[in-house]
Amino acid sequence: MNAPLDLDQLQTFTAIADLGSFTRAADKVNKTQSAVSMQMRRLEERVSKALFERDGRTNRLTEDGERLLAYARRMLQLNNETIAAFDDTQLQGHIRIGTPDDYADRFLPEIMARFSRSNPRVELSVVCEPTVNLDEMIRKGQLDIALVTQCDEHRRSEVVRSEQLLWVTSAHHNVHEEQVLPLAVGRPTCIWRAAAVDVLNSMHHDYRILFTSWSATVLAAAVLAGLAVSILPECALRPGMRVLTEADGFGRLPEFGIGIMRGHTKPSAIVDALAQHIVESLDNLSMPTPVSITQASAPILANQRLRQVRATELVPGW
């Protein structure tokens, strides 16, 4: 019978993979560098494979190292879940989180997965509403925490991420070239709509509101069908969308913040725990690398680090 892998070695291994350095990993796992090196030699002996190769001053995983990393993360995750299931000091209760649906598809899966794994005894209720409604629900005690758009100096939120607003059209239609621009936007109180209208008015560009909805799904559907141009944050871009820039005759839209608002109806420990998972999830968020229009037929590269979309790029997938 084969002896089991050492979880302590796997934890050190994942730290090296994340940080790219034995020295930085040693600090993270509170070990000396020589102890870390010894652990990795023993791990390589245990699996009978070389796990690292030098790449300048960093340590890069070999192909076998990449294979082991996926298993190591799963084993460490299961270990943490097992400990949490028998930990009587674990947080428990119920927490209500609100978010605009612009962010729900992109951010919630990671946030919910992280939080639920670490806090299996906490029930999570999710509400999708526009920021203006979430602000009111927080003030009325109907939500414990909310992820909101921070564009109003009177709205107090902890900004944890910045996003660029973008003009988007269908990659397969030319609706953006119409003389009177058809728009798919939020309701009249939507600040993104106001920003778009201000830019178009300053450019003396004729437009008409063709679709109005709070739902990002509805607006995206209008764009992808080639019926209208819309305004979306980078995080909400979808396959088949094209980003329009000044080269296409569209003025630059403003940036905005994504912030956390906290209510006052739940123990701070639960709210703080969820807020921390939100910050970590948004910081670690990945998305596929967009490809330029001239490279639209090139192979799609997935799971790259999130970055700002360059001019006139397509987004091939999440």
C-alpha positions in Angstrom: 0.0 0.0 0.0 1.4 3.4 -1.0 2.0 5.9 1.8 -0.2 9.0 1.6 1.2 12.3 0.5 2.2 14.8 3.2 -0.3 17.7 3.4 2.3 20.0 4.9 4.6 19.3 1.9 1.7 20.0 -0.5 0.9 23.3 1.3 4.5 24.4 0.9 4.4 23.2 -2.8 1.3 25.3 -3.6 2.9 28.4 -1.8 6.0 28.0 -4.1 3.7 27.7 -7.2 1.8 30.8 -6.2 4.8 33.0 -5.2 7.4 31.7 -7.7 10.1 31.6 -5.1 11.3 29.2 -2.4 12.3 32.2 -0.3 8.9 33.9 -0.4 7.1 30.6 0.2 9.3 29.9 3.2 8.1 33.2 4.8 4.5 32.4 4.0 4.6 28.9 5.6 6.8 30.0 8.5 9.7 27.7 7.6 13.4 28.2 6.8 14.4 28.1 3.2 16.5 25.0 3.8 13.4 23.3 5.3 11.4 24.2 2.3 14.0 22.8 -0.1 14.2 19.6 1.9 10.4 19.2 1.8 10.4 19.7 -2.0 13.2 17.1 -2.4 11.2 14.6 -0.4 8.0 15.4 -2.4 9.8 14.9 -5.7 11.2 11.6 -4.4 7.7 10.6 -3.3 6.1 11.1 -6.7 9.3 10.2 -8.6 9.1 13.3 -10.8 10.9 16.6 -11.1 8.4 19.3 -10.1 10.4 22.5 -10.6 12.7 24.1 -13.1 14.6 27.4 -12.9 13.4 30.3 -15.0 15.8 33.2 -14.2 15.3 34.0 -10.5 12.0 32.2 -10.2 11.0 28.6 -9.9 8.6 27.4 -12.6 6.6 24.3 -12.4 7.3 21.5 -14.8 4.5 19.7 -16.6 4.4 17.1 -13.9 4.4 20.0 -11.3 1.3 21.5 -12.9 -0.4 18.2 -12.8 0.4 17.8 -9.1 -0.7 21.3 -8.3 -4.3 20.6 -9.3 -4.4 17.6 -7.1 -2.6 19.4 -4.2 -5.2 22.2 -4.2 -8.1 19.8 -4.1 -6.5 17.8 -1.3 -5.8 20.9 0.8 -9.3 22.2 0.1 -10.9 18.9 1.2 -8.7 19.0 4.3 -9.9 22.5 5.2 -13.5 21.6 4.6 -13.2 18.5 6.8 -11.7 20.5 9.7 -14.4 23.2 9.3 -17.2 20.6 9.5 -16.0 19.5 13.0 -15.0 23.0 14.3 -17.5 24.1 16.9 -16.1 27.6 16.8 -17.0 28.0 13.1 -19.2 31.0 12.2 -22.9 30.0 11.8 -26.1 31.8 11.0 -27.6 33.6 8.0 -26.3 36.5 6.0 -27.9 38.5 3.2 -25.8 39.9 0.3 -27.0 42.1 -2.5 -25.3 42.8 -5.9 -26.3 44.2 -9.3 -26.8 41.5 -11.8 -24.0 43.1 -13.9 -21.6 41.7 -11.3 -23.6 38.5 -10.3 -22.5 36.3 -13.2 -18.9 37.3 -13.0 -18.2 37.7 -9.3 -20.7 35.6 -7.4 -19.5 32.1 -8.3 -16.1 32.7 -6.9 -17.3 34.6 -3.8 -20.0 32.0 -2.9 -17.6 29.1 -3.5 -14.9 30.6 -1.3 -17.2 31.7 1.5 -19.2 28.4 1.6 -16.1 26.3 1.7 -14.7 28.3 4.6 -18.1 28.8 6.5 -20.2 25.7 5.8 -22.6 26.6 8.6 -23.6 30.0 7.3 -26.6 30.3 5.1 -26.2 32.8 2.3 -29.1 34.6 0.7 -28.5 36.6 -2.5 -30.5 39.5 -3.9 -29.8 41.0 -7.3 -30.9 44.7 -7.6 -29.5 47.9 -9.0 -27.1 49.8 -6.8 -29.6 52.5 -5.9 -32.0 49.8 -4.6 -29.2 48.0 -2.7 -28.2 51.3 -1.0 -31.8 51.8 0.2 -32.0 48.1 1.4 -28.8 48.5 3.4 -30.1 51.6 5.1 -33.4 49.9 5.9 -31.7 46.9 7.4 -32.9 44.5 4.6 -29.3 43.5 3.7 -26.2 42.7 5.7 -23.7 43.5 2.9 -23.8 44.7 -0.7 -21.5 44.9 -3.7 -22.3 48.2 -5.3 -21.2 50.7 -8.0 -19.4 53.6 -6.3 -20.0 56.7 -8.5 -21.8 58.8 -5.9 -19.8 60.8 -3.4 -22.7 60.5 -1.0 -22.7 56.7 -1.1 -20.3 55.4 1.6 -18.7 52.2 0.4 -15.2 50.5 0.7 -13.9 50.6 -2.9 -12.2 47.3 -3.6 -11.9 47.4 -7.4 -11.9 49.8 -10.3 -13.5 49.1 -13.7 -13.5 51.0 -17.0 -16.9 51.6 -18.6 -16.8 50.5 -22.3 -18.9 51.0 -25.4 -19.9 47.5 -26.7 -21.4 46.3 -29.9 -21.9 42.9 -31.6 -18.7 41.5 -33.1 -20.9 40.2 -36.0 -23.0 43.3 -36.9 -22.4 47.0 -37.7 -25.2 48.6 -35.7 -22.7 51.1 -34.3 -22.4 52.6 -37.8 -26.1 53.7 -38.0 -26.5 57.4 -38.3 -28.9 57.5 -35.3 -27.3 55.2 -32.8 -29.7 52.7 -31.1 -28.9 52.2 -27.4 -29.6 49.5 -24.9 -29.2 51.0 -21.5 -30.5 51.0 -17.9 -33.4 53.0 -16.6 -33.3 56.9 -16.5 -31.7 56.8 -13.0 -28.8 54.7 -14.2 -25.5 56.5 -13.8 -23.9 54.5 -16.7 -26.7 55.6 -19.0 -26.2 59.2 -17.9 -22.5 58.9 -18.6 -23.1 57.5 -22.1 -25.7 60.2 -22.9 -23.3 63.0 -21.8 -20.5 61.6 -24.1 -22.8 61.3 -27.1 -24.3 64.8 -26.5 -20.8 66.3 -26.2 -19.9 64.7 -29.6 -23.2 65.8 -31.2 -23.9 62.2 -32.0 -27.6 61.4 -32.6 -29.0 58.5 -30.7 -32.3 56.9 -29.6 -33.0 54.7 -26.6 -34.2 51.4 -28.1 -34.1 49.1 -25.0 -34.3 50.0 -21.3 -33.7 47.4 -18.5 -32.1 47.0 -15.2 -31.0 43.5 -16.3 -27.5 43.1 -17.7 -28.7 39.9 -19.4 -31.4 41.8 -21.4 -28.9 44.5 -22.4 -26.3 41.9 -23.5 -28.9 40.1 -25.5 -29.7 43.3 -27.4 -26.0 43.8 -28.1 -25.3 40.3 -29.2 -28.4 40.2 -31.5 -26.9 43.3 -33.3 -29.9 45.5 -32.3 -28.1 48.1 -30.2 -24.9 49.5 -28.6 -24.6 49.4 -24.9 -22.3 50.4 -22.0 -20.8 47.7 -19.8 -18.0 47.4 -17.4 -15.1 45.2 -18.4 -16.1 42.5 -16.0 -19.5 42.2 -17.8 -18.1 41.6 -21.4 -19.3 38.4 -23.0 -18.3 36.2 -26.0 -19.3 37.9 -29.3 -18.9 41.5 -28.1 -16.7 44.1 -29.6 -15.3 47.1 -27.7 -15.7 50.4 -29.4 -13.2 53.2 -28.9 -12.3 56.7 -30.1 -11.0 55.1 -33.3 -14.6 54.1 -34.0 -15.9 57.5 -33.2 -16.9 56.9 -29.6 -15.7 59.1 -26.8 -14.0 57.6 -23.7 -16.3 56.7 -20.8 -15.4 57.2 -17.1 -14.0 54.6 -14.7 -16.0 53.7 -11.6 -15.4 51.9 -8.4 -16.9 48.6 -7.1 -17.4 48.9 -3.4 -18.7 47.1 -0.4 -21.5 48.5 1.8 -22.1 47.0 5.2 -25.3 46.9 7.1 -25.7 47.0 10.9 -28.0 44.0 11.5 -25.6 41.1 11.7 -22.6 40.2 14.0 -19.6 41.9 12.5 -17.6 38.6 12.4 -19.9 37.1 9.7 -20.0 40.4 7.7 -16.2 40.8 8.0 -15.6 37.2 6.9 -17.8 37.6 3.8 -16.2 41.0 3.0 -12.8 39.5 3.1 -13.8 36.7 0.7 -15.2 39.4 -1.7 -12.0 41.3 -1.6 -9.9 38.1 -2.2 -12.2 36.9 -5.0 -12.1 40.2 -6.9 -8.4 40.4 -6.5 -7.8 36.9 -7.8 -10.4 37.1 -10.6 -9.3 35.7 -14.0 -10.8 36.1 -17.4 -9.8 34.9 -20.9 -7.4 37.1 -22.8 -9.3 39.0 -25.5 -8.1 38.8 -29.1 -8.0 41.7 -31.5 -10.3 41.9 -34.5 -7.5 41.0 -36.8 -6.7 37.9 -34.8 -10.3 36.8 -34.4 -9.6 33.4 -35.9 -6.6 32.8 -33.7 -6.8 30.1 -31.0 -8.6 31.3 -27.9 -6.4 31.6 -24.8 -8.4 31.0 -21.6 -7.9 31.7 -17.9 -5.4 34.5 -18.1 -5.1 37.2 -15.5 -7.7 40.0 -15.8 -6.4 43.0 -17.6 -7.8 46.1 -19.2 -9.2 45.4 -22.7 -7.3 47.1 -25.5 -8.9 49.1 -28.2 -11.1 47.3 -30.7 -10.8 43.9 -29.1 -13.2 41.0 -29.0 -13.8 39.0 -26.0 -14.0 35.3 -27.0 -15.2 33.8 -23.7 -15.3 34.1 -19.9 
